[in-house]
Amino acid sequence: LDAVITVVDAIRLKEEFQCGNSLKKENIDEEDMEKLIIEQLEFCNIIILNKKDEVSKEELAEIEAVIRSIQPQAKIIETNYSKVEINQIFDTHLFDLEASSMTAGWIEAMNNPEEVMTSEEVLEYGISTFVYYRRKALDMNKFDWFVAKRLPKSVIRVKGLCWFDTEPDMSFLFEQAGRQIQLKQAGMWYASAPEEELRNMSVSDPSILKDWDPVYGDRMQKLVFIGRNMDKDQIARDLDSCLVDVEEN
């Protein structure tokens, strides 16, 4: 066995995800379920989609579209009673730790924001990905209000880097999956380093200056949204209202 395999119950996924309509049902007792499902899908090579005959063809196609938005590269095997040919899961030569950790939909969008998903199945069910990219700092209180009050139920997954005016030297990783939301420190921005140290680091690693801004350095807001029938313009406007020009403070 040389692959990471995730078994997905089509009925459970339909109920939990409501085929992508909402991940924020109020009557869910297992609050971590959506996050667990998403994280398992993000880090795998093969997805066994079980109980395929217990949902309609339309529902199955929609479920697969949702899966593809979260994990674009894994092989999907449709099955009943988890019956799978052995040669489909053994000796696949699929597993690569570094590669597998970079196949999630949000990572692909983060690295290639101009090449987000445009497959027919994704477009048919209104599932899309977009990257919110800005340079100015976020106001922590306003951003907290956005997450609590304005983050649409159509959003399946959000993940990315951000920074705040109150802690300009620190980068933060923001993550949302279902009702689970997390914000944690992700390390210092290169722009916070002393000038000489930054110069030496950029000589040894020129990629540091790839997205360098003359005002903000490498500080940025880069949040990947995956969802169904999202109003991208409204989300961007709401987040723009949370921005603050640090220079003016």
Backbone torsions as a table, in degrees:
resi	resn	phi	psi	omega
1	LEU	NA	111.2	-174.5
2	ASP	-128.1	36.9	177.9
3	ALA	-146.0	155.4	173.7
4	VAL	-90.8	118.5	-173.5
5	ILE	-115.1	130.9	176.0
6	THR	-114.8	126.8	176.5
7	VAL	-96.6	124.2	-177.3
8	VAL	-115.0	126.0	175.8
9	ASP	-83.8	113.7	-176.1
10	ALA	-58.3	-39.6	180.0
11	ILE	-65.8	-45.8	-179.3
12	ARG	-64.1	-41.7	-179.7
13	LEU	-65.1	-38.7	176.8
14	LYS	-60.7	-43.6	-178.4
15	GLU	-70.9	-43.5	-176.8
16	GLU	-70.2	-43.3	-175.8
17	PHE	-93.8	-11.9	-174.0
18	GLN	48.8	42.6	-176.8
19	CYS	54.0	35.9	176.0
20	GLY	87.8	-2.1	-178.5
21	ASN	-70.2	-35.9	-178.0
22	SER	-161.5	139.6	174.1
23	LEU	-114.2	17.0	-172.1
24	LYS	-127.9	44.4	177.8
25	LYS	-64.8	142.1	-175.0
26	GLU	-79.4	-15.8	-173.8
27	ASN	-103.5	23.2	179.4
28	ILE	-85.8	121.5	178.5
29	ASP	-80.6	-39.4	-178.5
30	GLU	-87.6	89.1	-172.3
31	GLU	-65.1	-24.8	-177.2
32	ASP	-87.2	-2.5	-172.3
33	MET	-60.6	-49.1	-178.1
34	GLU	-62.0	-42.8	180.0
35	LYS	-63.1	-42.7	179.5
36	LEU	-62.5	-46.0	179.1
37	ILE	-58.6	-47.9	-177.3
38	ILE	-63.3	-44.6	-178.5
39	GLU	-66.1	-35.8	177.1
40	GLN	-68.2	-37.4	177.9
41	LEU	-68.5	-37.7	-176.8
42	GLU	-65.4	-34.4	-176.4
43	PHE	-112.8	76.7	176.6
44	CYS	-158.0	162.7	176.5
45	ASN	-105.1	-30.7	-177.5
46	ILE	-132.4	135.2	176.7
47	ILE	-116.6	118.6	175.7
48	ILE	-94.4	108.4	-178.6
49	LEU	-91.9	98.9	-171.7
50	ASN	-91.3	162.3	179.9
51	LYS	59.8	40.7	-176.6
52	LYS	-63.7	-30.8	-177.1
53	ASP	-80.2	-4.8	-178.2
54	GLU	-95.9	5.3	170.7
55	VAL	-128.4	160.4	-179.6
56	SER	-71.8	163.5	178.5
57	LYS	-60.8	-38.5	178.6
58	GLU	-64.3	-44.3	179.7
59	GLU	-65.3	-39.6	179.7
60	LEU	-63.0	-43.8	179.0
61	ALA	-63.3	-38.8	-179.9
62	GLU	-69.2	-39.6	176.8
63	ILE	-60.5	-43.5	179.7
64	GLU	-65.1	-34.5	177.2
65	ALA	-65.1	-40.9	176.7
66	VAL	-63.2	-44.4	178.4
67	ILE	-59.1	-43.4	-178.8
68	ARG	-63.9	-31.9	178.3
69	SER	-67.6	-29.3	-179.0
70	ILE	-89.7	-39.2	-177.2
71	GLN	-136.8	93.5	-174.0
72	PRO	-73.7	-19.5	-167.9
73	GLN	-108.3	-20.7	-175.2
74	ALA	-66.1	150.6	175.7
75	LYS	-77.7	130.4	178.4
76	ILE	-104.0	126.4	177.5
77	ILE	-115.4	115.6	177.4
78	GLU	-82.7	137.8	-176.5
79	THR	-157.4	169.5	169.8
80	ASN	-125.2	145.5	-179.6
81	TYR	55.5	24.1	179.8
82	SER	56.1	29.7	178.2
83	LYS	-81.3	114.2	-177.6
84	VAL	-134.7	137.7	175.1
85	GLU	-62.9	133.4	-176.0
86	ILE	-55.6	-39.3	-176.3
87	ASN	-69.7	-7.9	177.3
88	GLN	-84.1	-17.7	-177.2
89	ILE	-124.4	-12.1	178.0
90	PHE	-107.5	145.9	178.3
91	ASP	52.7	47.2	-178.3
92	THR	-88.0	-21.2	-175.8
93	HIS	58.8	29.6	-176.7
94	LEU	-91.2	-27.8	-170.5
95	PHE	-77.8	129.0	172.7
96	ASP	-144.8	114.0	-172.7
97	LEU	-54.5	-49.3	-177.9
98	GLU	-66.1	-44.1	-179.4
99	ALA	-66.2	-42.3	-178.0
100	SER	-63.5	-33.0	-179.3
101	SER	-74.8	-6.1	-176.8
102	MET	-116.5	12.4	-174.8
103	THR	-96.6	-6.5	-179.3
104	ALA	-60.9	149.0	-178.4
105	GLY	-58.0	-38.7	-178.0
106	TRP	-68.5	-32.6	179.2
107	ILE	-70.4	-42.7	178.0
108	GLU	-59.5	-42.6	179.6
109	ALA	-68.2	-37.0	178.9
110	MET	-62.4	-43.5	-176.9
111	ASN	-81.3	-27.3	-178.1
112	ASN	-134.8	69.6	-174.9
113	PRO	-62.2	-21.5	-179.8
114	GLU	-87.6	-4.3	-176.1
115	GLU	-125.0	45.0	179.8
116	VAL	-74.5	171.1	-170.9
117	MET	-58.9	130.7	177.1
118	THR	-134.5	17.7	-178.5
119	SER	-63.6	156.9	-176.1
120	GLU	-61.4	-41.2	-178.2
121	GLU	-65.7	-36.6	179.2
122	VAL	-68.0	-45.2	-179.9
123	LEU	-65.5	-37.9	-176.6
124	GLU	-60.4	-37.3	-176.5
125	TYR	-101.7	13.3	174.5
126	GLY	70.7	17.3	179.8
127	ILE	-87.0	131.5	-176.1
128	SER	-147.8	167.2	178.0
129	THR	-131.5	137.7	171.9
130	PHE	-145.6	156.9	-177.2
131	VAL	-112.2	123.2	173.5
132	TYR	-88.2	116.2	-174.4
133	TYR	-129.4	116.7	177.2
134	ARG	-141.8	168.0	179.5
135	ARG	-107.4	-33.7	-177.0
136	LYS	-64.0	159.5	179.7
137	ALA	-74.5	157.4	173.0
138	LEU	-96.3	144.3	169.9
139	ASP	-82.4	121.8	-174.3
140	MET	-57.8	-44.5	-178.1
141	ASN	-65.7	-41.7	179.4
142	LYS	-67.2	-40.3	178.9
143	PHE	-65.2	-40.2	177.3
144	ASP	-61.1	-39.7	177.9
145	TRP	-66.1	-41.2	177.7
146	PHE	-58.6	-48.2	-177.9
147	VAL	-63.3	-39.7	-176.4
148	ALA	-77.5	-34.7	-170.3
149	LYS	-116.7	-25.0	-170.2
150	ARG	-117.7	-8.7	179.4
151	LEU	-69.0	116.4	-172.0
152	PRO	-67.8	150.5	175.9
153	LYS	-69.0	-15.9	178.6
154	SER	-72.4	-12.4	-178.5
155	VAL	-82.0	126.3	179.1
156	ILE	-89.8	-41.7	-172.8
157	ARG	-149.6	137.6	171.2
158	VAL	-133.6	134.9	174.9
159	LYS	-158.0	141.7	177.1
160	GLY	163.9	-174.8	-177.6
161	LEU	-98.6	148.2	176.2
162	CYS	-152.3	169.3	175.7
163	TRP	-145.7	159.6	-172.8
164	PHE	-127.5	150.6	-176.1
165	ASP	-63.7	-26.3	-178.4
166	THR	-78.8	-20.7	178.2
167	GLU	-136.0	69.5	-171.9
168	PRO	-65.5	-19.7	-178.1
169	ASP	-87.5	-13.0	-173.8
170	MET	-106.5	133.5	171.8
171	SER	-91.2	150.5	-179.5
172	PHE	-127.2	143.9	173.7
173	LEU	-100.1	119.1	176.6
174	PHE	-104.2	137.2	-176.8
175	GLU	-144.1	132.7	175.5
176	GLN	-134.8	132.6	173.5
177	ALA	-145.9	110.6	-174.8
178	GLY	66.1	-130.6	179.7
179	ARG	-89.9	-3.7	-178.7
180	GLN	-86.9	124.1	-178.2
181	ILE	-130.6	135.8	-177.2
182	GLN	-141.9	140.1	174.7
183	LEU	-133.0	122.2	-178.8
184	LYS	-142.9	155.0	179.5
185	GLN	-63.9	141.0	-177.1
186	ALA	-124.8	13.5	177.9
187	GLY	110.1	164.9	-177.9
188	MET	-78.5	144.5	173.1
189	TRP	-69.6	147.3	176.4
190	TYR	-59.7	-32.0	-178.3
191	ALA	-62.8	-16.8	-179.5
192	SER	-83.3	-9.9	-177.3
193	ALA	-75.7	152.2	173.9
194	PRO	-57.0	151.0	-172.7
195	GLU	-56.6	-45.4	-178.4
196	GLU	-65.6	-41.7	178.9
197	GLU	-63.8	-41.0	178.4
198	LEU	-63.3	-40.5	179.6
199	ARG	-62.8	-43.2	179.3
200	ASN	-65.9	-40.5	179.2
201	MET	-65.0	-39.4	-178.5
202	SER	-70.0	-26.1	176.4
203	VAL	-70.7	-43.8	-179.8
204	SER	-75.8	-26.1	179.6
205	ASP	-140.1	85.3	-177.1
206	PRO	-59.3	-20.6	-178.4
207	SER	-64.4	-17.8	178.4
208	ILE	-57.0	-34.7	-175.4
209	LEU	-93.6	7.3	-176.2
210	LYS	-57.7	-47.9	-178.7
211	ASP	-111.3	34.1	-174.8
212	TRP	-74.1	133.8	177.0
213	ASP	-110.3	136.4	-177.1
214	PRO	-61.3	-24.3	-179.8
215	VAL	-96.1	-47.3	-171.5
216	TYR	-102.8	-3.8	-177.4
217	GLY	65.4	-128.4	179.2
218	ASP	-96.6	5.3	178.1
219	ARG	-67.0	137.8	-179.2
220	MET	-163.5	159.7	165.7
221	GLN	-103.5	117.0	179.9
222	LYS	-138.7	91.4	-175.2
223	LEU	-114.6	126.8	179.5
224	VAL	-95.8	124.5	177.7
225	PHE	-109.2	130.7	172.5
226	ILE	-121.8	128.9	-178.2
227	GLY	-167.8	-174.9	-176.3
228	ARG	-121.1	122.1	-178.6
229	ASN	54.8	43.6	178.8
230	MET	-74.1	144.6	170.9
231	ASP	-91.8	88.6	-173.6
232	LYS	-62.1	-40.9	-178.7
233	ASP	-62.9	-40.0	-179.5
234	GLN	-68.7	-40.7	177.3
235	ILE	-60.8	-43.8	179.2
236	ALA	-63.3	-41.5	178.8
237	ARG	-63.7	-42.2	-179.8
238	ASP	-63.7	-40.7	178.9
239	LEU	-71.3	-36.7	177.2
240	ASP	-59.4	-33.5	179.7
241	SER	-70.1	-12.6	178.6
242	CYS	-93.2	-5.4	-176.1
243	LEU	-79.7	152.5	178.2
244	VAL	-141.7	141.1	177.9
245	ASP	-84.9	108.3	-175.9
246	VAL	-59.4	-34.7	-177.0
247	GLU	-61.6	-24.8	-176.8
248	GLU	-85.7	-11.6	-178.3
249	ASN	-86.6	NA	NA
